[in-house]
């Protein structure tokens, strides 16, 4: 069994098209680190992806 852990995050599920990626990145703003190319690569086959914030 794994060890229990607590994280300070949130999981969000969205259905995103490749064409919507630039608008999402713009809406998130500069506080979020998003690799647009990698996100598009994940959107095409409908895989999950992580977006991180610089805020603490």
N, C-alpha and C positions, 0 to 999 in steps of 0.2 A: 504494500500500500504506500501511497505517496504521503508526504507530510502536509498537513493543513497549512495554508498560508493566507494572509490577508493582503489585498492590494487596494490601492487608492485609484481606481479607474472605473470606467463604465463601458459596457458593450452596447453598440448600436448597430442595428441591421438596416441597410438601405439597399434598394435595387437601383443600380447606377449604370448608365450607358457610357460608352466611350466618349460620346459628345458632351456629356455632362461633367466630365472630370475637370476641365478648366474652371467652370463656374463653382464647383465645390471647393477647389483650392483657393479661389478668390474669396469665397464666402468665409472660409476658415481664417483667413488673414495670416499675418506674419508670426503669430504665436504658435503656429503649427508647422511641423516638419513633414512635408509630403513630397515624395519622389514621384513626379507625375508620370514618367515613363513606366516605372514599376507598377504604379496603380493601374494604368491602362492595360498593362500585361495581365494583371489580376482580373480586371473587369471582363476582358474578352471571354475567358473560360468560366467566369462567374465564381472565382475563388475569393477567399477572405483576404483581408489586408489590414495592416495596422497603420494608424496615423498617430503621431506623438505630438505632445505639446511641450513647449520650452518653459511654460510656467510651472511653478512648484506650489 
